[in-house]
Amino acid sequence: MRVALLASLMALGGTFFVQAQGISPYYNAVGAGSYHHASTAEEGAARGMADVIRSSGAANLMNSEAAINLQEAQKKNIENHLQYTQTYFQMKSINKQYRNAQRRPPPTQQQAIRMSKSRLPDRLSANKVDPLSGQLAWPLGLRIDSLKEDRERLEELFAERADKGFFTPDQYVEVKQVTDTMKEELRKYARKLGGNVTIEARKFLESLAYEASFQAS
């Protein structure tokens, strides 16, 4: 009994000593800022369960946000792919419609004849080529000195046609060659002569070559 009484007195004395020093008997030894330990096993278990639930909730929230972000990314990807597909087929349809509009049915025989005639130059009137003498009324653009010899040769040929009434094949070919040579020479003076004068002279040469395929009227 003396030993038990002595131990009790020593434990009580130790408690008084700790309290006298200002130290809480429940203070954690790791230092300031630490929390108190659970006073009971039930309280400790409850705190542990609360930490588990809190961690699980945070994990679920992060997983949910990640899933939402993934769904949004997939949705955007699908929308972009759909828009690209729609744009592709719309452009394909527009191109097809354009090509179909450009495809015209081949012209009929009468239409082809009219088109060919519309591209032919006009025949020279009597006041530009005299059917009786073969005299030619040269436009201003063809009166330049460098074309003098060509003019004289064509006048000789058309005078012969007026006399015989037609050109021989060789004469017809020569008329074509001389008029082509005059076109090339005319091109050199186009800037000096001006647009209207050059066009008038060129049309005259084209009509003159075309006229050679007909008999004298």
Protein Blocks (a to p, Z undefined) as FASTA:
>chain_A
ZZmmmmmmmmmmmmmmmmmnopafkbcfkbghiacddfbfklmmmmmmmmmmmmmmmmmm
mmmmmmmmmmmmmmmmmmmmmmmmmmmmmmmmmmmmmmmmmpccdddfklmmmmmmmmpc
cdddfklocfknopacddfklmcfklmmmmmmmmmmmmmmmmnopacfklmmmmmmmmmm
mmmmmmmmmmmnomklmmmmmmmmmmmmmmmmpccZZ
